[in-house]
Amino acid sequence: MPRTLRAALALAALAVALVGCNRETGGGEAKYLHLFNTAWAKTSNLGLYEVKVASVMPLPDGMKVVTVNYLFNNGMVPDQGRAAMLVSPENRLADPCVVDLAIDQCLGGGAPVWHAKP
């Protein structure tokens, strides 16, 4: 393979990677997905099939409200949900409560201390 063709392919791959990092969600999907998966594992014994970052809303204090859509096994059939997390500037959960937006409750139960407004 000629050197110029290899260089062109490498530049094309780099351009594709950079486009993925500049989406409206901020390009930090992997961090947010890991946070949600960890919170889900602590609060549920149901299977989690798929999680997608829906939005990232920066707040004036540097925090972010990250909204995710997820597909899970509800015990009988696949079901879907929507949740929000409060993420610190260091990309950690600022509050252990991940809010199920359908019922405005923490995934593990209980009332949230903060309220998501996505």
N, C-alpha and C positions, 0 to 999 in steps of 0.2 A: 504494500500500500504506500503510495507516495507520501512524502512528508507533508506537503501542503494539504492533502486530503485529511490526514490525521489531525492536523492543526485546525482545519475547518470543523471537523467533527467534535473536537474538544471544545472549541468556542461555542458551537451550537448547544452542546450539553451544558456548558456553563450558563448560557443565556436562559435555557429552560429552567435550570436550578434557581437562578436569580429571580425569574418571574414568579416561581412558586413561593419565594421568600418575601415578596412585596405585595401580597394579596391584602384585601381589606381587613383580614383577621390579624395582620401584623406578621405573618410568617412564622409564628411561634407555636404552630399546631402541636408539634411533638411534645413540648413541655406541658401544654394544657391537657392533652390527651392522657399523658402520664398522671397528672394530678387527678383527673376524673377517674381513671381506672383504679388508682390507689384508694380514693374515697369510696368508690363502688365496692371494692373488695372488702373494705372494713365494715360496710353497712348492709350488704346483701349477699345471700347465698345463691341468687339467681344468675344464670349465665348472661354474659354481656356479649352481644354479637358484633356490634358496630357502633363507633362513636365518631361524630364529625363536629368540628368547631363551626358554629353558626355565626357568631359575632364576637368581637372584642371591643368593649366600650371603655376607653380610658377615662379616669376620673381626675379631677383637679389635684388631688393629693398624691398622684402617682399610682394609685391602685387601679385595677382593671376589673370589670365585670365581664367574665367570659361565659358565653352561652353555648351549650352543646346540645345537639340532637343525638339520641341514642336509640339503639334497637336491642331489646333484651328478651329473654325467655321468661314469661310471666308464670311459668309452671304448667301451662297448657299449650300455648301458641306464642309465636313471636309478637311482641308488642313494642310500641315506640313511646319515647318520652322526651322531655326537654328540661334541661337543668341549667342553673347558673352558679358560678363560683366567684368568690371574691379573691383576687390574686394580688399579692403584694408586688412592689417594684422588683423584689428579688426572685420573682416567679415561684413563690410558695403560696400555699393556701393561707390567706390572711385570717380566715375563720374556718374551722373544721366543718361547718354546716354547708353542704352543697344543696342548694334549694331546688326541689322538684317544682317546676313552675306551674304544673297543672293543679297542684293542691297547696302551694305556698307553704310547704313543710320541708324540713331537712330530710335527706334520703334515709337516714337512720331513724327518723321519727323526731318529733319535737318541733317547736316553733323556732324559726330563724331569728337571730339577733339583728341581722341586717336584711334589707329587702331589696331584691333585684328589680330593676326597672329597665329591662332591655326593650 
